[in-house]
Amino acid sequence: MKRLMWVMDDETFDQLFKVMKVHLELAKEHGHKDTSRERRQAIMLEIEGLRQQRVRIITNYINSKGEI
């Protein structure tokens, strides 16, 4: 994964970075003591969507470049 991020073009890396940044913000919110149970459940769904988006970005990049 680290190597892949070094060889990615800027546009793809920016997309991946944005996904990772939102994921981190949601994880921090999830861990906050004042976050309601309902919000925590919603956050988990959002994080799962971000994980799927991350996989799509990486898969599309690998398929378009044919490299890792």
Jmol script that loads the backbone (N, CA, C; Angstrom):
load data "model"
ATOM      1  N   MET A   1       0.826  -1.196   0.000  1.00  0.00           N
ATOM      2  CA  MET A   1       0.000   0.000   0.000  1.00  0.00           C
ATOM      3  C   MET A   1       0.866   1.254   0.000  1.00  0.00           C
ATOM      4  N   LYS A   2       1.899   1.292   0.842  1.00  0.00           N
ATOM      5  CA  LYS A   2       2.760   2.475   0.888  1.00  0.00           C
ATOM      6  C   LYS A   2       3.401   2.726  -0.462  1.00  0.00           C
ATOM      7  N   ARG A   3       3.887   1.673  -1.094  1.00  0.00           N
ATOM      8  CA  ARG A   3       4.517   1.822  -2.402  1.00  0.00           C
ATOM      9  C   ARG A   3       3.511   2.325  -3.433  1.00  0.00           C
ATOM     10  N   LEU A   4       2.315   1.800  -3.372  1.00  0.00           N
ATOM     11  CA  LEU A   4       1.275   2.210  -4.308  1.00  0.00           C
ATOM     12  C   LEU A   4       1.007   3.701  -4.210  1.00  0.00           C
ATOM     13  N   MET A   5       0.956   4.213  -2.983  1.00  0.00           N
ATOM     14  CA  MET A   5       0.687   5.642  -2.806  1.00  0.00           C
ATOM     15  C   MET A   5       1.813   6.489  -3.374  1.00  0.00           C
ATOM     16  N   TRP A   6       3.039   5.995  -3.368  1.00  0.00           N
ATOM     17  CA  TRP A   6       4.170   6.756  -3.896  1.00  0.00           C
ATOM     18  C   TRP A   6       4.142   6.831  -5.415  1.00  0.00           C
ATOM     19  N   VAL A   7       3.594   5.830  -6.075  1.00  0.00           N
ATOM     20  CA  VAL A   7       3.607   5.819  -7.536  1.00  0.00           C
ATOM     21  C   VAL A   7       2.312   6.351  -8.148  1.00  0.00           C
ATOM     22  N   MET A   8       1.318   6.626  -7.333  1.00  0.00           N
ATOM     23  CA  MET A   8       0.037   7.135  -7.846  1.00  0.00           C
ATOM     24  C   MET A   8       0.194   8.539  -8.420  1.00  0.00           C
ATOM     25  N   ASP A   9      -0.622   8.808  -9.428  1.00  0.00           N
ATOM     26  CA  ASP A   9      -0.673  10.173  -9.933  1.00  0.00           C
ATOM     27  C   ASP A   9      -1.351  11.060  -8.892  1.00  0.00           C
ATOM     28  N   ASP A  10      -1.156  12.356  -9.014  1.00  0.00           N
ATOM     29  CA  ASP A  10      -1.656  13.296  -8.007  1.00  0.00           C
ATOM     30  C   ASP A  10      -3.172  13.246  -7.846  1.00  0.00           C
ATOM     31  N   GLU A  11      -3.888  13.138  -8.937  1.00  0.00           N
ATOM     32  CA  GLU A  11      -5.356  13.133  -8.871  1.00  0.00           C
ATOM     33  C   GLU A  11      -5.867  11.927  -8.089  1.00  0.00           C
ATOM     34  N   THR A  12      -5.328  10.760  -8.374  1.00  0.00           N
ATOM     35  CA  THR A  12      -5.753   9.549  -7.677  1.00  0.00           C
ATOM     36  C   THR A  12      -5.363   9.614  -6.206  1.00  0.00           C
ATOM     37  N   PHE A  13      -4.139  10.074  -5.937  1.00  0.00           N
ATOM     38  CA  PHE A  13      -3.703  10.198  -4.550  1.00  0.00           C
ATOM     39  C   PHE A  13      -4.600  11.161  -3.782  1.00  0.00           C
ATOM     40  N   ASP A  14      -4.967  12.300  -4.416  1.00  0.00           N
ATOM     41  CA  ASP A  14      -5.845  13.269  -3.758  1.00  0.00           C
ATOM     42  C   ASP A  14      -7.196  12.653  -3.415  1.00  0.00           C
ATOM     43  N   GLN A  15      -7.742  11.854  -4.320  1.00  0.00           N
ATOM     44  CA  GLN A  15      -9.013  11.176  -4.051  1.00  0.00           C
ATOM     45  C   GLN A  15      -8.868  10.239  -2.849  1.00  0.00           C
ATOM     46  N   LEU A  16      -7.798   9.465  -2.848  1.00  0.00           N
ATOM     47  CA  LEU A  16      -7.560   8.520  -1.761  1.00  0.00           C
ATOM     48  C   LEU A  16      -7.326   9.258  -0.444  1.00  0.00           C
ATOM     49  N   PHE A  17      -6.584  10.343  -0.491  1.00  0.00           N
ATOM     50  CA  PHE A  17      -6.298  11.122   0.708  1.00  0.00           C
ATOM     51  C   PHE A  17      -7.576  11.700   1.307  1.00  0.00           C
ATOM     52  N   LYS A  18      -8.479  12.199   0.462  1.00  0.00           N
ATOM     53  CA  LYS A  18      -9.751  12.747   0.943  1.00  0.00           C
ATOM     54  C   LYS A  18     -10.578  11.676   1.646  1.00  0.00           C
ATOM     55  N   VAL A  19     -10.610  10.489   1.072  1.00  0.00           N
ATOM     56  CA  VAL A  19     -11.345   9.375   1.689  1.00  0.00           C
ATOM     57  C   VAL A  19     -10.736   9.048   3.052  1.00  0.00           C
ATOM     58  N   MET A  20      -9.415   8.984   3.115  1.00  0.00           N
ATOM     59  CA  MET A  20      -8.753   8.661   4.378  1.00  0.00           C
ATOM     60  C   MET A  20      -8.987   9.751   5.421  1.00  0.00           C
ATOM     61  N   LYS A  21      -9.010  10.996   4.993  1.00  0.00           N
ATOM     62  CA  LYS A  21      -9.223  12.112   5.925  1.00  0.00           C
ATOM     63  C   LYS A  21     -10.627  12.067   6.531  1.00  0.00           C
ATOM     64  N   VAL A  22     -11.632  11.835   5.697  1.00  0.00           N
ATOM     65  CA  VAL A  22     -13.012  11.736   6.191  1.00  0.00           C
ATOM     66  C   VAL A  22     -13.145  10.534   7.122  1.00  0.00           C
ATOM     67  N   HIS A  23     -12.512   9.418   6.751  1.00  0.00           N
ATOM     68  CA  HIS A  23     -12.549   8.217   7.579  1.00  0.00           C
ATOM     69  C   HIS A  23     -11.987   8.526   8.967  1.00  0.00           C
ATOM     70  N   LEU A  24     -10.871   9.215   9.016  1.00  0.00           N
ATOM     71  CA  LEU A  24     -10.256   9.565  10.294  1.00  0.00           C
ATOM     72  C   LEU A  24     -11.166  10.473  11.123  1.00  0.00           C
ATOM     73  N   GLU A  25     -11.784  11.474  10.487  1.00  0.00           N
ATOM     74  CA  GLU A  25     -12.684  12.378  11.201  1.00  0.00           C
ATOM     75  C   GLU A  25     -13.877  11.621  11.779  1.00  0.00           C
ATOM     76  N   LEU A  26     -14.419  10.684  11.010  1.00  0.00           N
ATOM     77  CA  LEU A  26     -15.547   9.896  11.491  1.00  0.00           C
ATOM     78  C   LEU A  26     -15.129   8.981  12.642  1.00  0.00           C
ATOM     79  N   ALA A  27     -13.953   8.406  12.535  1.00  0.00           N
ATOM     80  CA  ALA A  27     -13.465   7.534  13.610  1.00  0.00           C
ATOM     81  C   ALA A  27     -13.298   8.322  14.906  1.00  0.00           C
ATOM     82  N   LYS A  28     -12.793   9.545  14.800  1.00  0.00           N
ATOM     83  CA  LYS A  28     -12.642  10.387  15.987  1.00  0.00           C
ATOM     84  C   LYS A  28     -14.002  10.720  16.593  1.00  0.00           C
ATOM     85  N   GLU A  29     -14.982  11.049  15.721  1.00  0.00           N
ATOM     86  CA  GLU A  29     -16.327  11.349  16.209  1.00  0.00           C
ATOM     87  C   GLU A  29     -16.935  10.120  16.885  1.00  0.00           C
ATOM     88  N   HIS A  30     -16.732   8.958  16.303  1.00  0.00           N
ATOM     89  CA  HIS A  30     -17.266   7.715  16.855  1.00  0.00           C
ATOM     90  C   HIS A  30     -16.741   7.480  18.265  1.00  0.00           C
ATOM     91  N   GLY A  31     -15.476   7.807  18.490  1.00  0.00           N
ATOM     92  CA  GLY A  31     -14.865   7.583  19.783  1.00  0.00           C
ATOM     93  C   GLY A  31     -15.160   8.643  20.828  1.00  0.00           C
ATOM     94  N   HIS A  32     -15.834   9.712  20.428  1.00  0.00           N
ATOM     95  CA  HIS A  32     -16.136  10.788  21.373  1.00  0.00           C
ATOM     96  C   HIS A  32     -17.225  10.322  22.340  1.00  0.00           C
ATOM     97  N   LYS A  33     -17.053  10.637  23.609  1.00  0.00           N
ATOM     98  CA  LYS A  33     -17.984  10.144  24.640  1.00  0.00           C
ATOM     99  C   LYS A  33     -19.408  10.679  24.476  1.00  0.00           C
ATOM    100  N   ASP A  34     -19.586  11.811  23.817  1.00  0.00           N
ATOM    101  CA  ASP A  34     -20.920  12.399  23.664  1.00  0.00           C
ATOM    102  C   ASP A  34     -21.646  11.957  22.390  1.00  0.00           C
ATOM    103  N   THR A  35     -21.023  11.109  21.595  1.00  0.00           N
ATOM    104  CA  THR A  35     -21.657  10.648  20.365  1.00  0.00           C
ATOM    105  C   THR A  35     -22.736   9.621  20.708  1.00  0.00           C
ATOM    106  N   SER A  36     -23.933   9.867  20.211  1.00  0.00           N
ATOM    107  CA  SER A  36     -25.054   8.973  20.528  1.00  0.00           C
ATOM    108  C   SER A  36     -24.880   7.604  19.864  1.00  0.00           C
ATOM    109  N   ARG A  37     -25.598   6.653  20.386  1.00  0.00           N
ATOM    110  CA  ARG A  37     -25.557   5.294  19.829  1.00  0.00           C
ATOM    111  C   ARG A  37     -26.017   5.293  18.372  1.00  0.00           C
ATOM    112  N   GLU A  38     -27.065   6.041  18.088  1.00  0.00           N
ATOM    113  CA  GLU A  38     -27.596   6.100  16.725  1.00  0.00           C
ATOM    114  C   GLU A  38     -26.571   6.701  15.769  1.00  0.00           C
ATOM    115  N   ARG A  39     -25.898   7.757  16.228  1.00  0.00           N
ATOM    116  CA  ARG A  39     -24.877   8.387  15.380  1.00  0.00           C
ATOM    117  C   ARG A  39     -23.706   7.436  15.165  1.00  0.00           C
ATOM    118  N   ARG A  40     -23.326   6.700  16.200  1.00  0.00           N
ATOM    119  CA  ARG A  40     -22.235   5.732  16.066  1.00  0.00           C
ATOM    120  C   ARG A  40     -22.571   4.680  15.004  1.00  0.00           C
ATOM    121  N   GLN A  41     -23.821   4.241  15.003  1.00  0.00           N
ATOM    122  CA  GLN A  41     -24.241   3.264  13.996  1.00  0.00           C
ATOM    123  C   GLN A  41     -24.180   3.876  12.600  1.00  0.00           C
ATOM    124  N   ALA A  42     -24.618   5.122  12.472  1.00  0.00           N
ATOM    125  CA  ALA A  42     -24.572   5.812  11.186  1.00  0.00           C
ATOM    126  C   ALA A  42     -23.118   6.000  10.729  1.00  0.00           C
ATOM    127  N   ILE A  43     -22.256   6.326  11.666  1.00  0.00           N
ATOM    128  CA  ILE A  43     -20.835   6.500  11.340  1.00  0.00           C
ATOM    129  C   ILE A  43     -20.251   5.202  10.798  1.00  0.00           C
ATOM    130  N   MET A  44     -20.601   4.089  11.414  1.00  0.00           N
ATOM    131  CA  MET A  44     -20.082   2.804  10.937  1.00  0.00           C
ATOM    132  C   MET A  44     -20.510   2.520   9.502  1.00  0.00           C
ATOM    133  N   LEU A  45     -21.731   2.895   9.163  1.00  0.00           N
ATOM    134  CA  LEU A  45     -22.194   2.728   7.776  1.00  0.00           C
ATOM    135  C   LEU A  45     -21.420   3.643   6.832  1.00  0.00           C
ATOM    136  N   GLU A  46     -21.184   4.874   7.262  1.00  0.00           N
ATOM    137  CA  GLU A  46     -20.412   5.805   6.444  1.00  0.00           C
ATOM    138  C   GLU A  46     -18.987   5.304   6.249  1.00  0.00           C
ATOM    139  N   ILE A  47     -18.388   4.792   7.295  1.00  0.00           N
ATOM    140  CA  ILE A  47     -17.025   4.268   7.200  1.00  0.00           C
ATOM    141  C   ILE A  47     -16.972   3.072   6.254  1.00  0.00           C
ATOM    142  N   GLU A  48     -17.957   2.215   6.307  1.00  0.00           N
ATOM    143  CA  GLU A  48     -17.985   1.073   5.389  1.00  0.00           C
ATOM    144  C   GLU A  48     -18.059   1.562   3.941  1.00  0.00           C
ATOM    145  N   GLY A  49     -18.860   2.596   3.699  1.00  0.00           N
ATOM    146  CA  GLY A  49     -18.926   3.176   2.359  1.00  0.00           C
ATOM    147  C   GLY A  49     -17.581   3.752   1.925  1.00  0.00           C
ATOM    148  N   LEU A  50     -16.876   4.382   2.848  1.00  0.00           N
ATOM    149  CA  LEU A  50     -15.550   4.933   2.546  1.00  0.00           C
ATOM    150  C   LEU A  50     -14.550   3.809   2.249  1.00  0.00           C
ATOM    151  N   ARG A  51     -14.646   2.721   2.974  1.00  0.00           N
ATOM    152  CA  ARG A  51     -13.767   1.576   2.717  1.00  0.00           C
ATOM    153  C   ARG A  51     -13.987   1.037   1.309  1.00  0.00           C
ATOM    154  N   GLN A  52     -15.234   0.940   0.918  1.00  0.00           N
ATOM    155  CA  GLN A  52     -15.557   0.466  -0.429  1.00  0.00           C
ATOM    156  C   GLN A  52     -15.048   1.449  -1.479  1.00  0.00           C
ATOM    157  N   GLN A  53     -15.185   2.730  -1.198  1.00  0.00           N
ATOM    158  CA  GLN A  53     -14.687   3.754  -2.120  1.00  0.00           C
ATOM    159  C   GLN A  53     -13.163   3.652  -2.244  1.00  0.00           C
ATOM    160  N   ARG A  54     -12.481   3.443  -1.113  1.00  0.00           N
ATOM    161  CA  ARG A  54     -11.023   3.288  -1.133  1.00  0.00           C
ATOM    162  C   ARG A  54     -10.616   2.104  -2.005  1.00  0.00           C
ATOM    163  N   VAL A  55     -11.301   0.992  -1.850  1.00  0.00           N
ATOM    164  CA  VAL A  55     -10.989  -0.195  -2.645  1.00  0.00           C
ATOM    165  C   VAL A  55     -11.211   0.088  -4.129  1.00  0.00           C
ATOM    166  N   ARG A  56     -12.292   0.790  -4.464  1.00  0.00           N
ATOM    167  CA  ARG A  56     -12.564   1.136  -5.869  1.00  0.00           C
ATOM    168  C   ARG A  56     -11.458   2.013  -6.444  1.00  0.00           C
ATOM    169  N   ILE A  57     -11.031   3.009  -5.686  1.00  0.00           N
ATOM    170  CA  ILE A  57      -9.976   3.908  -6.163  1.00  0.00           C
ATOM    171  C   ILE A  57      -8.702   3.118  -6.444  1.00  0.00           C
ATOM    172  N   ILE A  58      -8.305   2.272  -5.499  1.00  0.00           N
ATOM    173  CA  ILE A  58      -7.081   1.497  -5.656  1.00  0.00           C
ATOM    174  C   ILE A  58      -7.211   0.497  -6.804  1.00  0.00           C
ATOM    175  N   THR A  59      -8.336  -0.190  -6.861  1.00  0.00           N
ATOM    176  CA  THR A  59      -8.556  -1.173  -7.922  1.00  0.00           C
ATOM    177  C   THR A  59      -8.546  -0.514  -9.292  1.00  0.00           C
ATOM    178  N   ASN A  60      -9.234   0.620  -9.424  1.00  0.00           N
ATOM    179  CA  ASN A  60      -9.257   1.336 -10.704  1.00  0.00           C
ATOM    180  C   ASN A  60      -7.864   1.788 -11.105  1.00  0.00           C
ATOM    181  N   TYR A  61      -7.104   2.243 -10.133  1.00  0.00           N
ATOM    182  CA  TYR A  61      -5.740   2.681 -10.445  1.00  0.00           C
ATOM    183  C   TYR A  61      -4.891   1.509 -10.922  1.00  0.00           C
ATOM    184  N   ILE A  62      -4.939   0.420 -10.189  1.00  0.00           N
ATOM    185  CA  ILE A  62      -4.151  -0.744 -10.572  1.00  0.00           C
ATOM    186  C   ILE A  62      -4.565  -1.257 -11.957  1.00  0.00           C
ATOM    187  N   ASN A  63      -5.865  -1.316 -12.210  1.00  0.00           N
ATOM    188  CA  ASN A  63      -6.343  -1.802 -13.499  1.00  0.00           C
ATOM    189  C   ASN A  63      -5.952  -0.872 -14.643  1.00  0.00           C
ATOM    190  N   SER A  64      -5.909   0.423 -14.374  1.00  0.00           N
ATOM    191  CA  SER A  64      -5.554   1.365 -15.448  1.00  0.00           C
ATOM    192  C   SER A  64      -4.058   1.427 -15.696  1.00  0.00           C
ATOM    193  N   LYS A  65      -3.264   1.135 -14.673  1.00  0.00           N
ATOM    194  CA  LYS A  65      -1.805   1.228 -14.806  1.00  0.00           C
ATOM    195  C   LYS A  65      -1.138  -0.126 -14.966  1.00  0.00           C
ATOM    196  N   GLY A  66      -1.804  -1.162 -14.506  1.00  0.00           N
ATOM    197  CA  GLY A  66      -1.228  -2.487 -14.603  1.00  0.00           C
ATOM    198  C   GLY A  66       0.001  -2.669 -13.732  1.00  0.00           C
ATOM    199  N   GLU A  67       0.045  -1.934 -12.622  1.00  0.00           N
ATOM    200  CA  GLU A  67       1.208  -2.041 -11.725  1.00  0.00           C
ATOM    201  C   GLU A  67       0.777  -1.888 -10.293  1.00  0.00           C
ATOM    202  N   ILE A  68       1.659  -2.246  -9.396  1.00  0.00           N
ATOM    203  CA  ILE A  68       1.425  -2.045  -7.966  1.00  0.00           C
ATOM    204  C   ILE A  68       2.570  -1.251  -7.410  1.00  0.00           C
TER     205      ILE A  68
END
end "model"
wireframe off; spacefill off
backbone 0.3
color backbone group
